[in-house]
Amino acid sequence: MKLIRTEEARPGMQVAKDVTDLRGNLLFKAGTPLDPLLIERCRQRNVSHLFIEETAGGPAAAESDTQVRREHILRQIDRMFSGTESSAVMVSLREAAKRYVQSMSG
C-alpha cells in the first residue's frame, strides 16, 4: 500500500483504505477501483491523498495511464487559455502547447 496525492490518482488504481471526505462521510470503500468520476469526486470533496494498493501494472496499464495524463494536460491548457480566444497570439500559443503535448506522448 502506498500513499499518493489525489492528483496523481489514475483510473484503474485500487484504493487500499476507505475514502472519506473532511466531514468523515464515506465516499467509497477500500478495494474500489478508481475511475475518472471517483477521482473527480475526491477533488471536489477536497480529499488530498489516497491509499492505493501496490500492484504491478503491465504495458496496457502504462499506455492507459499515459493517455489519461495527456487528456488531463490538454484540459489544463484549455483552462489556462480560457477567455483569450479574441487574441490570435494566445490562440496560436494554446494550439502550439497542445501540439507539443500530443507529440511528446507518441
DOSEVO-396478 format. One record per residue (C-alpha): z, y, x; residue number from 1. Coordinates in Angstrom, 1 decimal. Layout:
! residues N
        z        y        x   seq
        Z        Y        X   NUM
...
END
This chain:
! residues 106
        z        y        x   seq
      0.0      0.0      0.0     1
     -0.8      3.5      1.3     2
     -0.1      7.0      0.0     3
     -3.2      9.2     -0.4     4
     -3.8     12.7     -1.7     5
     -5.3     12.7     -5.2     6
     -8.5     14.5     -3.9     7
     -9.0     11.5     -1.6     8
     -8.9      9.1     -4.5     9
    -12.2      7.3     -5.3    10
    -13.4      5.2     -8.2    11
    -12.6      1.6     -7.7    12
     -9.4      2.1     -5.8    13
     -6.4      0.4     -7.4    14
     -3.1      2.2     -7.9    15
     -0.1      0.3     -6.4    16
      2.6      2.1     -8.5    17
      2.8      3.5    -12.0    18
      1.4      7.0    -12.1    19
      3.4      9.7    -13.9    20
      3.0     13.4    -14.3    21
      5.6     16.0    -13.3    22
      7.5     15.5    -16.5    23
      7.7     11.8    -16.0    24
      5.1     10.9    -18.6    25
      3.3      7.6    -17.7    26
     -0.4      8.3    -17.2    27
     -1.3      4.7    -16.3    28
      0.3      1.6    -14.9    29
      0.2      0.0    -11.4    30
     -2.8     -2.2    -10.9    31
     -5.1      0.1    -12.8    32
     -8.5      0.6    -11.1    33
     -9.3      4.3    -10.8    34
    -12.4      5.7    -12.5    35
    -13.7      9.4    -12.5    36
    -11.8     10.1    -15.7    37
     -8.5      8.9    -14.4    38
     -8.9     10.8    -11.2    39
     -9.7     14.0    -13.1    40
     -6.6     13.4    -15.4    41
     -4.4     13.2    -12.3    42
     -5.8     16.5    -11.1    43
     -5.3     18.2    -14.5    44
     -1.7     16.9    -14.6    45
     -1.0     18.2    -11.0    46
     -0.5     14.7     -9.6    47
     -0.8     15.4     -5.9    48
     -0.6     11.9     -4.4    49
     -1.2      8.3     -5.4    50
     -0.1      5.0     -4.0    51
     -3.2      2.8     -3.5    52
     -3.5     -0.9     -2.8    53
     -5.0     -1.5      0.6    54
     -8.0     -3.8      0.1    55
    -10.9     -4.4      2.3    56
    -14.0     -2.7      0.7    57
    -17.3     -4.1      1.6    58
    -20.6     -2.3      2.2    59
    -21.2     -1.8     -1.5    60
    -17.8      0.0     -1.9    61
    -18.7      2.2      1.1    62
    -22.0      3.1     -0.4    63
    -20.5      3.9     -3.8    64
    -17.8      6.0     -2.1    65
    -20.4      8.0     -0.2    66
    -22.3      8.6     -3.5    67
    -19.1      9.8     -5.2    68
    -18.3     12.1     -2.3    69
    -21.8     13.5     -2.3    70
    -21.7     14.3     -6.0    71
    -18.3     15.9     -5.6    72
    -19.5     18.2     -2.8    73
    -22.6     19.1     -4.8    74
    -20.4     20.1     -7.8    75
    -18.2     22.2     -5.4    76
    -21.3     24.0     -4.1    77
    -22.4     24.8     -7.6    78
    -18.9     26.2     -8.4    79
    -18.8     28.3     -5.3    80
    -22.1     29.9     -6.1    81
    -21.4     30.3     -9.8    82
    -22.3     33.8    -11.0    83
    -24.7     34.5     -8.2    84
    -27.9     33.5    -10.0    85
    -29.2     37.1    -10.0    86
    -29.3     37.2     -6.2    87
    -32.3     35.5     -4.6    88
    -30.5     35.2     -1.3    89
    -27.5     33.5     -2.9    90
    -29.7     31.1     -4.8    91
    -31.5     30.2     -1.6    92
    -28.2     29.6      0.2    93
    -27.0     27.4     -2.6    94
    -30.1     25.3     -2.6    95
    -30.1     25.1      1.2    96
    -26.5     23.9      1.2    97
    -27.3     21.2     -1.4    98
    -30.4     20.0      0.5    99
    -28.2     19.8      3.7   100
    -25.6     17.7      1.9   101
    -28.2     15.4      0.4   102
    -29.9     14.9      3.8   103
    -26.6     14.1      5.6   104
    -25.8     11.2      3.3   105
    -29.0      9.4      4.0   106
END
